[in-house]
Amino acid sequence: MPIQKRTTGADNQLYSNYNIEPSRLNQVEYNQEDQQKNLMASIKEAMKNDLFVSKFNLGEKQKYNGSDEQLQTYENLEDSDPTYARYIVSQYGSYQNFLFVNQIQKNFDSVFDPRYDIKTDVTVYTKEKTYKSDHISPNEIIMEGLSGICTIDYLKKNGNSDRFIGTLNKNIIDSNKSSERVQFFSPLKGNRIVMWNLIKKDWSSFFVSGLIRFVRDDTIGIE
């Protein structure tokens, strides 16, 4: 690759241009690196364009964290998914205690908390509104999966990007696999999240630290 002209502050020394051809292996590495840079640049641009101007004046996009919509979605799971509710009670004593301990509560001033959350681009589509956030916690990701169909863009451990469409909703997972859900009601070691992959028809996972973009789309519908 060409070495560009460089200038020192003292003597404006001019360096010559050299053409260095990378090896095939290095070329592959450069291509992957460029792909990842382009992906991250596009994600940043999308987040910049999508995120709200004001928490009180959002137009069609509404703030998700701490909203009535978010809290109602999570509270509904106590009745709509008894298996999940029993698991939470066994771990936390009560469902409300779980919401409190994990700071999942109505608070419109909710902001990123590094003790629980990761920074990422979050979108929730309901039939009436679009909600946005710039952070989400591992437990909230699981609860979103229990509530509907999610699209996850993430980086794998080798640095390559990937995507899958997944869910933890009992009405969508294949009936012969639904009983396995309970293993994934909490993040696994290393904050690894497991969901049912609707394309592969099998379980898929990702590490929260590699999450790039998270979308739950209720307009798809759950039968």
Sequence and secondary structure as in RCSB ss.txt:
>XXXX:A:sequence
MPIQKRTTGADNQLYSNYNIEPSRLNQVEYNQEDQQKNLMASIKEAMKNDLFVSKFNLGEKQKYNGSDEQLQTYE
NLEDSDPTYARYIVSQYGSYQNFLFVNQIQKNFDSVFDPRYDIKTDVTVYTKEKTYKSDHISPNEIIMEGLSGIC
TIDYLKKNGNSDRFIGTLNKNIIDSNKSSERVQFFSPLKGNRIVMWNLIKKDWSSFFVSGLIRFVRDDTIGIE
>XXXX:A:secstr
        TTT            HHHHHHHHHHHHHHHHHHHHHHHHHHHS S SS  TTEEE TTSHHHHHHHH
HHHHH HHHHHHHHHHHSSHHHHHHHTT S  TT    TTT EEEEEEEE SS EEEEEEE HHHHHHHHHHS E
EEEEE TTS EEEEEEE  TTTS TTTGGGGGGGSS BTTTEEEEEETTTTEEEEEEGGGEEEEEEETTS   
